Amino acid sequence: MRHFGHLAPDIRKKLFHQEPVEFTAGSPARLLAVALGATLYSPATRPRLADDVVKQAGCGVVSMVLCLEDSIGDADVEAGEENLVRQFALLDAAAAEGAALPLLFVRVRTPDQIPDLARRMGPAVRRLSGFVIPKFTEERGTAFLTALAAAEAECGQRLYAMPVLESPQLLHLETRGETLRGVARIVGAHRDRVLALRLGVTDFCSAYGLRRAPDMTAYDVQIVASVIADVVNVLGRADGTGFTVTGPVWEYFRLHERMFKPQLRQSPFLGRAEELRTALIEHDMDGLLREIELDRANGLQGKTCIHPSHVAPVHALSVVSHEEFSDAADILRPERGDGGVLRSAYTNKMNEVKPHRAWAERTLLRAEVFGVAREGIGFVELLAASLPHT
């Protein structure tokens, strides 16, 4: 797998100063956590789920969650489990014939589903990267992580956990502090098994009967913004104790697969910036784009997505700009080890070596995964190149 690997080599060469690296499900967890990018959710009941997974991988998706929880009805859980087992057998066969697959996770409801599904998948479990744990707290999480360890031992396959932070105890002010401390204790004790922490902002809003409009971001809903800030404060620190925390879901998808005018999609990806910007605004993309930028500004990586049209914007905005890369590389030069202040190569800012070191390290990790854009290449060009052409 590699981000933007679905693009032709000559297109990547035009876009990137440094191309994204290739990675596999067995790559180091620190890299995989950032590489998740736009994680696309899909109900586990879809009858052609295997075909959908292969198709999305061919369009640039590198991580998917197949959901047995809130995306399906209570009466459909058993059918969803049976469908997952069938579809993983099909995915295993497709991969054996050379089909590319994304990192695949299953979102479960109960701890016992974890070893049960891993067992029922048989050899096809090798296509599974782990499980998403809903409504995660210290009390609930213990049983899930114990079940995950048992499943991993039985199948001999590394299986990661991605806890979802969405419980009312985390939202309510009187219980938030202790809930966060409890989550920190349990994920710290299982650090080698926890790949990333996900935020369930829809559940946060639900507790107060709220729903953000398409022209607003999660950060405009102050009660949600306060939870995100506290989660990053406790669980997203850059001192070696933190975890990758992913951005909240964007709920709106008036966009559809053919969301831009045909003449734009058939055009060269360079030189059409204004037309693409207009198309983005016309299709209610402004809120999503602002939220992605605010995610990164607030310490979050990647994003939960419920529609394929959201994936390309998330990935395009994850590419490191040439200016960011230049600053980060300068800060981390060995000769800068004693600290100090230096003028940026772009001569528009001062880089302080010690205060900016953690930012530089995170930036170069993102550059490894998503690449570094060439000078003059920005989000619009990256997005235009990523769109499927007809």
N, C-alpha and C positions, 0 to 999 in steps of 0.2 A: 504494500500500500504506500501511497504518497499523496499528499495534497496536490491538487491540480495535475495529477497523473493522468486524468482523462483527456488532457489537452495534448495536442501534437507537439513533439519535441521542438519544432521550429517556432511554434507560438510561445512555448515556455521560454525559449532563448530570448525572444523579443521582450518578454515581460520581466524576467528575473535577472538581477545582478548575481544572486545566489539562489539556486533552485532548492525547493524543499527536498529533504532527505527521504529515502525509502525507510519504512519500518514494518514490523510484523507484530502479531499478537504477543510474541515473546520478547519484544523490545523492553528496555528498562521502564519501570512504572512511571518514573519522573517524566520521561518523554511521552509515554502513552497518555498520561493525564492531560497534557497540553494538546496532544494530537487528536483527542476526541473531537474537537472543533464543534461543528453544529451536529448535535446528536438527535437524529430523527426518530420520533416515536411512531409506532404503528400498533394497532390492536392485534392481538395474537389470534383473533378469530378470522382474519382475512383468508379466504379460500385459496388465493394464489400468492400467498405470502412469500414463498421462496422466489418466485418470479419477480415480485416487487423488490426484494432485497438485492437480487442480482442487477436489476434495472437501475436502482438507486446507486449502487456501487459504481456502475458505469457512468453515472452523472456526477460523480465526485463526492458522494457520501462515504465517510470512513467510519462512522459509528451509528448504530441503531439500537433502539430498545424496543423489544417486542413485549407488549403490555398485557398482563393478566389482571390488572388492578382497575383503576378508575375508568379506563377507556372502554371497558366491556361491562355488561350487566351481570348481576350476581348469578343469574340463572345460566350464564354462558361460560362459567369458569371451567367446568369439566370439558365442554366441547373445545374451549380454547387450549386447554392442556393437550388434548388429543391431537388437535390441529398442529400445535407446536412440534410435537414428536414427529408427525408425518413430514412437516415442512423442513425440519432439520435433517431428516434422512435425504430429502431432495437436495438440500443445500450441500450436504456432504458429497453427494454424487456429482453435483455441478462443479464443486471445487476440485474434485478428483479429475474432472475433464478440463480443468484450466480456468474455470470462471473465478473472477476476483470477488471476494466477499469483504464486507466491512467488519469491524469489531462488533460482535453481537452480544447483547445483554438481554436478560429476561426480567421483567418487573413482576414480582410475585406479591401475593397477599399475605401468606402465612409461612413460617419457617419450614414446616414439613414439606412444602412444595419444592424446596431447593434440592434436597437429596433425591426426592421422588422423581423429579423431572430429569435430573442428571442421570439417574439410573435408567429411566425409560428411553432416553435418547441413545443409549448404547454407544457404539463407536462414533456416532455423529456428534457426541458431546465435545469432540476436539474442535468443532466450529464455534463453540460457546466461550466467550471471554469472562462472563460473570453474571451477577444478579444485581438488580436495583431493589433497594430495601425501602419501602414506603414508610412515612410517618415515623422517622427514626428518632428514638430517644435512647438514653442509656438503658432503661428498663426493657424496652421493646427490642433494642438492637442486640442484646446479649444472645437471645435465642436464635436470631437470624444468623449472627456471625458464627455461633457454635454449629448450626446446621450447615453453613457454608464450608467450614473446616472439615466436617464429616464427609460432605459430598466430594470435596477436593481429594481427600485421602482415599476415598473409595474408587474414584474414576482416574486418579493419577494425573489430573489435569489442573494447571493453575487456574483458579477461578477468583476473580476480583469482586469486591463489593462496592457498590455506589449507593450510599445512604442518601435518602431524600429528607431534607430538613423542612418540615411542613406542619409540625404538630402545633395545636393550640398552646401547649405549654411553652413553646418557643416564642410564640407571638405575644402572649400576655405578659405585661410588664412585671407582675409580682412573681412569676415563675421563670422568667427568661434567663436570669443570671445562673441559677442552679441548673436549669436544663442545659444551657451551653457548657457549663463546667462538666456536667455528666457526659455529654456527647464528646467533649474533649478527652475525658478519661478513657472512654471505651474505644474511640477511634485511635487514640494514642497507643493503647495496648494492642491494637490490631493493625498497626501502621503498615506492615508489609502486605496486608490484604485489602486495605481501603485505597481504591484508585483515585477517587474524587468524591467530593460532596456536592450534591445537587440541591437547588433551592425550589421549594414548591410554593411559588408566589400565588398561584390560583387559590390554594387552600388558605393562605393568609388573608386574601381578600374576602373569601367566603365567610370567614369567621365574623366579619363586620358588615356583610351584605354589600361589599364593594366590587366594582369592576372597572378597570381603567379603560378609557376610550382609546380608539386607534391613533389619536393625535397626542396621546400622553404616554409617558414611560412609567415603569415601575417606580422610578425615583421621584415622580410627581405625587405618588400616593405616600404621604409622609409616614404612615404607620408601617408600610412595607419597607420604605427606605431605611427606617430606623432598625428594623430587624436585619436587613442586609449588612448595614454598618456594623452591628454587633457580632454577626456571624464572622465577618472578615476580621474584626478586631480579635476575636478569640481563636478562630480556626484557620485564618488565612495569613498568618504572620510569615515574614520572610527570614526568620531566624533559625530555620530548620525544624521548627515544631509545627509549622502550618501545613495545610493541604491545598490542593487545587480546588477552588470553589467555582462551580459553573453558573452561567447566567440564567435568569428565569425565562420561562416560556413566553413566546409572543403568540397571542391567541388569534390574531386576525389573518385571514388568508383570502381576501377578495382577489388576490393574485391567482392566476392559474398558469398552467404549463406554458401557454402561448401568451404570456403577459405583455410582451412588447410587440410593437408593430413589425410585421414581417420584413419590411425593408431594412429595419435596424438589425434584425437578427441575421439577415443575409449579408450584412455589410462588414467590411474590415473592422476589427475591434478598436483600432486607433482612429482618432479624428472625429468621433461622433459623440463627444462628451456631452454637449449641450442637449442633444436629442435624447440621450439616455437619462440625463438628469430630469428632463421634463417627463419622461415616461415613469420614472421612479415616483415623482410627486403625484402624477395622475393616478397611480395605482396604490396610494396610501402607504408608501414605503418609508415616508419621512420618520414616523414614530419608531419603526423598527430600527432604522439606521441610527437614530439618536440614542436609542436604548443600548445598542451594541457598543457604541462609543462610551456611554456612561458605565456600562458593565466593566470595561477595561479600566476606566478612570477610577473605579471603586474597587479594583482588585480581583475582578472575576475573569475567568477564562472560558471561552466557548459558550455554547447556549443550547438549551433544550428547544427543539423545533417540532412542530406538529404538522408542518406542511413542507413538501420538497422545495417550494419556491423560496423558502427562507434560508436554505443552506448556502447558496452561492453568495448572498450578501454577507453572511457571517464569516465565511472563509476569505472573501475579498478584503474585508476589514481586519482580518487577522494577519495579513501579510505585513511584515515589518518594512517600513519605508526606508529608502536609502539614507535619509537624514538620521532616523532613529538608529540604524545600524552603525553609521559612522560615529555617532556619539557614544553608543555602547562599547564599540570596539576600542575607541580612544580611552575611555574610562578604565577598561580592563587590561590595558597594555601592562606587561610586567614592570616596566620602568615607572609606572604610576603607583606602585605598591605602597609608597610612603604617604600618599594622599596629595593634597594640593588642589588648585583650581586651574582650569585651562579653558581657553576659548574654543568653541566648537569649530569643526572644519567648515561648517556652513556660516560661521561668523555671526550668528544671530542669538547666541546664548552662552552662558558660562556653565561648564560642567564641573561639579565638585566631586572629586574622586571618591571620597569615603561616603558621603550621604547618598550618592547616586549609584553605588556599587550594586546593591541588591536589585535596583531597577535594571541596570545593565545586564546582570546575569539572567534575569527573567526575559529580557528582550532578546538576548542571543539564543536562549532556548526556544523561544517562539520563532526566531529567524531560522533555526535549524528545522523546525517542523513545517512552517508555512512559507519559508523562503524570504528573500529580500528583493523588493522591487527595484528595477533600474531607476536611475534618475529620470524624472519626468513622467514616470508611470505611477498612477494613483488608483484609488478605489474604482473609479468609473471604468478605466481600461481593464482592470482585473475582472470586474463583474461582467463587462461586455464580452470578454473572451471566454468566460465560463458558461455563458448561456448556451443551451442546446440550439443548434442551427437547423433550419429546415430548408 
